[in-house]
């Protein structure tokens, strides 16, 4: 099996980490069956993006002000 390398931008990496944590929580609580793993993963990604958008709209960072 060949090894894949990813180069995520900082914001993509944060969203990926949030999605990972959400997906792990769904797995650990028994909500994810093997047949539904792809849909739960997609749900986790969508929820992570929604969280990131809400945070972005909630306040301005120092970089956005400058």
C-alpha positions in Angstrom: 0.0 0.0 0.0 1.4 3.4 -1.0 1.6 6.1 1.6 -0.4 9.2 1.0 0.7 12.7 2.1 -1.6 15.6 2.6 -0.8 19.3 2.9 -3.7 21.0 4.5 -3.9 24.7 5.1 -4.2 25.7 8.7 -7.9 26.2 8.6 -8.4 22.9 6.8 -6.3 21.2 9.5 -8.4 22.7 12.3 -11.7 21.6 10.6 -10.3 18.2 10.0 -9.3 17.9 13.7 -12.8 19.0 14.7 -14.4 16.5 12.4 -12.2 13.8 13.7 -13.2 14.5 17.2 -16.9 14.5 16.3 -16.6 11.3 14.4 -14.7 9.6 17.2 -17.4 10.7 19.7 -20.1 9.2 17.4 -18.1 5.9 17.2 -17.4 5.8 21.0 -21.1 6.2 21.8 -22.1 3.4 19.4 -23.9 5.5 16.9 -21.8 4.4 13.9 -22.3 1.0 12.3 -19.9 -0.2 9.7 -22.5 0.2 7.0 -23.1 3.8 7.9 -19.5 4.9 8.6 -19.2 7.1 5.4 -22.4 9.0 6.1 -21.4 9.6 9.8 -18.0 10.8 8.6 -19.6 13.2 6.1 -22.0 14.4 8.9 -19.0 15.0 11.1 -17.2 17.1 8.4 -20.4 19.1 7.7 -20.8 19.8 11.4 -17.2 20.8 11.8 -17.5 23.3 8.9 -20.7 24.7 10.5 -18.9 25.2 13.8 -16.0 26.9 12.1 -18.3 29.2 10.1 -20.1 30.2 13.3 -16.9 30.9 15.1 -15.6 33.0 12.1 -18.8 35.0 12.0 -18.9 35.5 15.8 -15.8 37.6 16.2 -12.9 39.2 14.3 -9.4 38.0 14.8 -6.4 40.4 15.1 -5.4 39.6 11.5 -8.8 40.6 10.2 -8.7 43.9 12.1 -5.2 44.9 10.9 
